[in-house]
Amino acid sequence: MEQTTTVTEFVYYADMFGTAVFAISGALAAGRLRMDPFGVTVLAAVTAIGGGTIRDTILGAQPVFWITDTTYIWVVLLTALMVMLLVRCPRRLSGKWFQLADAFGLALFTVIGAQKALAYGASPLIAVMMGVMTGVVGGMIRDVLCREIPLVLRKEIYATASIVGGILYTISLEYQVAQVPAMIIAMVGALAIRVSAIYWRLSLPAFELNGDHHD
């Protein structure tokens, strides 16, 4: 029981860390577009908790997680405030270490999303979809609000890492792997793919139509 409590606490605090990292990403995007404090806060919030909000809405998990636990809101607000007050050079928060932190958040959010979907009786396929939604949809909303093509819809290997993580998690549970090892396997798999893409600049091939030729 004590070990289960320790794991639960670790996941919770890691979730808060991931929320803060995603909020920083949203706040920086707002700063690049010279938004006011409200705009910064909105982009930080949708990036950090947007995916989980849509996930809970689809699953019928009411109220959504940040209404039940307002700590998520405070983390977003404080993170946005700190970015506005302390960050004057966005490049300091766009290096490799931040990308690694973001990759960790992606992997963790994927597992948490899949875990919650399974807890609500969803099939493994839907659990993978909910995991991916938790990990990437917040960033998609951020990019749309910034009038950019979402990162996950371009060649960047981002959603792919989340998909692999969700698949590894659900398959591990199907083969009767315990909860904690299944989480570790899924997170390591997602992290390995995302980190490899960062360091070796890997990307998926783009689908491109040749507009000069018509049938």
C-alpha positions as CSV (number, residue, x, y, z in Angstrom):
1,M,0.0,0.0,0.0
2,E,2.8,2.4,0.9
3,Q,4.6,1.7,-2.4
4,T,1.3,2.4,-4.3
5,T,0.9,5.7,-2.5
6,T,4.5,6.6,-3.4
7,V,4.0,5.9,-7.0
8,T,0.7,7.8,-7.1
9,E,2.4,10.8,-5.5
10,F,5.3,10.6,-8.0
11,V,2.9,10.6,-10.9
12,Y,0.9,13.5,-9.5
13,Y,4.0,15.7,-9.0
14,A,5.4,14.7,-12.3
15,D,2.0,15.6,-13.8
16,M,2.4,19.1,-12.2
17,F,5.8,19.4,-13.7
18,G,4.5,18.5,-17.1
19,T,1.7,21.0,-16.7
20,A,4.2,23.7,-16.0
21,V,6.4,22.8,-18.9
22,F,3.5,22.9,-21.3
23,A,2.3,26.2,-19.8
24,I,5.8,27.6,-20.5
25,S,5.5,26.6,-24.1
26,G,2.1,28.4,-24.4
27,A,3.3,31.5,-22.6
28,L,6.4,31.7,-24.9
29,A,4.3,31.4,-28.0
30,A,2.1,34.3,-26.7
31,G,5.2,36.3,-26.0
32,R,6.5,35.9,-29.5
33,L,3.2,37.4,-30.7
34,R,3.3,40.2,-28.2
35,M,0.1,39.3,-26.5
36,D,-1.2,41.0,-23.3
37,P,-1.1,39.2,-19.9
38,F,-4.6,37.7,-20.6
39,G,-3.5,36.3,-23.9
40,V,-0.4,34.8,-22.3
41,T,-2.5,33.2,-19.6
42,V,-5.0,31.8,-22.1
43,L,-2.3,30.2,-24.3
44,A,-0.5,28.8,-21.3
45,A,-3.7,27.3,-20.1
46,V,-4.9,25.7,-23.3
47,T,-1.5,24.2,-23.9
48,A,-1.2,22.8,-20.5
49,I,-4.7,21.5,-19.8
50,G,-6.5,21.7,-23.1
51,G,-5.9,18.1,-24.1
52,G,-7.0,16.7,-20.8
53,T,-10.1,18.9,-20.8
54,I,-11.3,17.6,-24.1
55,R,-10.4,14.0,-23.1
56,D,-12.5,14.3,-19.9
57,T,-15.4,15.9,-21.9
58,I,-15.4,13.0,-24.4
59,L,-15.1,10.3,-21.7
60,G,-17.9,12.0,-19.6
61,A,-15.5,12.4,-16.7
62,Q,-17.4,15.2,-14.9
63,P,-16.3,17.6,-13.5
64,V,-13.1,17.8,-15.5
65,F,-9.8,17.2,-13.6
66,W,-8.8,20.9,-13.1
67,I,-12.2,21.7,-11.5
68,T,-11.8,18.8,-9.0
69,D,-8.1,19.8,-8.3
70,T,-7.5,23.5,-8.8
71,T,-3.8,23.1,-8.2
72,Y,-3.6,22.7,-12.0
73,I,-5.0,26.2,-12.5
74,W,-2.6,27.7,-9.9
75,V,0.4,26.0,-11.6
76,V,-0.7,27.5,-15.0
77,L,-1.3,30.9,-13.5
78,L,2.0,31.0,-11.6
79,T,3.9,29.7,-14.6
80,A,2.5,32.3,-16.9
81,L,3.3,35.0,-14.4
82,M,6.9,33.8,-13.9
83,V,7.4,33.7,-17.7
84,M,6.1,37.3,-18.1
85,L,8.2,38.6,-15.2
86,L,11.4,36.6,-15.6
87,V,11.9,35.6,-19.2
88,R,13.3,38.3,-21.4
89,C,15.1,36.0,-23.8
90,P,12.9,33.1,-25.1
91,R,16.0,31.3,-26.5
92,R,16.9,30.4,-22.9
93,L,13.8,28.3,-22.7
94,S,14.0,26.8,-26.1
95,G,17.1,24.7,-25.9
96,K,17.6,21.0,-25.7
97,W,16.9,20.7,-21.9
98,F,13.4,22.3,-22.4
99,Q,12.7,19.9,-25.3
100,L,13.7,17.0,-23.1
101,A,11.3,18.3,-20.4
102,D,8.6,18.7,-23.0
103,A,9.2,15.1,-24.2
104,F,8.9,13.9,-20.6
105,G,5.6,15.7,-20.2
106,L,4.3,14.3,-23.5
107,A,5.2,10.7,-22.4
108,L,3.6,11.2,-19.0
109,F,0.4,12.9,-20.3
110,T,0.0,10.1,-22.8
111,V,0.1,7.4,-20.1
112,I,-2.2,9.4,-17.8
113,G,-4.7,9.9,-20.6
114,A,-4.7,6.2,-21.6
115,Q,-5.0,5.2,-18.0
116,K,-8.0,7.4,-17.4
117,A,-9.7,6.2,-20.5
118,L,-9.3,2.5,-19.4
119,A,-10.6,3.4,-16.0
120,Y,-13.8,4.7,-17.6
121,G,-14.2,1.4,-19.5
122,A,-12.8,2.4,-22.9
123,S,-11.3,-0.1,-25.3
124,P,-7.5,-0.2,-25.8
125,L,-7.9,1.6,-29.1
126,I,-9.9,4.5,-27.5
127,A,-7.4,4.5,-24.7
128,V,-4.5,5.1,-27.1
129,M,-6.5,7.9,-28.8
130,M,-7.3,9.5,-25.4
131,G,-3.6,9.3,-24.5
132,V,-2.5,11.0,-27.7
133,M,-5.3,13.6,-27.2
134,T,-4.0,14.4,-23.7
135,G,-0.5,14.7,-24.9
136,V,-0.8,16.7,-28.1
137,V,-4.2,18.5,-28.4
138,G,-3.3,21.3,-26.1
139,G,-0.3,22.2,-28.4
140,M,-2.6,22.0,-31.4
141,I,-5.0,24.5,-29.9
142,R,-2.1,26.8,-29.1
143,D,-0.7,26.7,-32.6
144,V,-4.2,27.3,-34.1
145,L,-4.7,30.4,-31.9
146,C,-1.2,31.5,-33.0
147,R,-2.3,31.1,-36.7
148,E,0.3,28.4,-37.3
149,I,0.0,24.8,-38.7
150,P,0.0,22.6,-35.6
151,L,3.4,21.0,-34.9
152,V,1.9,17.5,-34.8
153,L,0.5,17.9,-38.3
154,R,3.9,18.6,-39.8
155,K,6.9,16.4,-40.3
156,E,7.9,16.6,-36.6
157,I,8.0,13.3,-34.8
158,Y,5.8,14.2,-31.9
159,A,2.4,12.6,-32.1
160,T,4.1,9.5,-33.3
161,A,6.0,9.2,-30.0
162,S,2.7,9.6,-28.1
163,I,1.0,7.0,-30.2
164,V,3.8,4.5,-29.6
165,G,3.6,5.2,-25.9
166,G,-0.1,4.6,-25.7
167,I,0.2,1.4,-27.7
168,L,3.0,0.1,-25.4
169,Y,1.0,0.9,-22.3
170,T,-2.2,-0.8,-23.5
171,I,-0.4,-3.8,-24.9
172,S,1.6,-4.2,-21.6
173,L,-1.7,-4.3,-19.6
174,E,-3.2,-6.8,-22.1
175,Y,-0.3,-9.1,-21.3
176,Q,-0.9,-8.7,-17.6
177,V,2.0,-6.5,-16.9
178,A,1.6,-4.6,-13.6
179,Q,0.5,-1.0,-13.6
180,V,3.9,0.6,-12.7
181,P,6.1,-1.5,-15.1
182,A,3.5,-0.8,-17.9
183,M,3.8,2.9,-17.3
184,I,7.6,2.8,-17.3
185,I,7.6,0.7,-20.5
186,A,5.3,3.2,-22.2
187,M,7.1,6.3,-21.1
188,V,10.5,4.9,-22.0
189,G,9.2,4.0,-25.4
190,A,7.7,7.4,-26.1
191,L,10.7,9.2,-24.7
192,A,13.1,7.1,-26.8
193,I,11.4,8.0,-30.0
194,R,10.9,11.7,-29.2
195,V,14.5,12.2,-27.8
196,S,15.9,10.4,-30.9
197,A,14.0,12.7,-33.1
198,I,15.3,15.7,-31.3
199,Y,19.0,14.7,-31.3
200,W,19.1,13.3,-34.8
201,R,16.6,15.6,-36.2
202,L,14.4,12.8,-37.5
203,S,11.2,13.6,-39.2
204,L,8.4,11.8,-41.1
205,P,8.2,12.2,-44.9
206,A,5.8,14.9,-46.0
207,F,2.8,14.2,-48.2
208,E,3.2,16.7,-51.1
209,L,1.0,17.1,-54.2
210,N,2.6,18.3,-57.4
211,G,0.4,21.2,-58.5
212,D,2.1,21.3,-61.9
213,H,0.6,18.0,-63.1
214,H,-3.1,17.2,-63.4
215,D,-4.8,14.1,-64.6
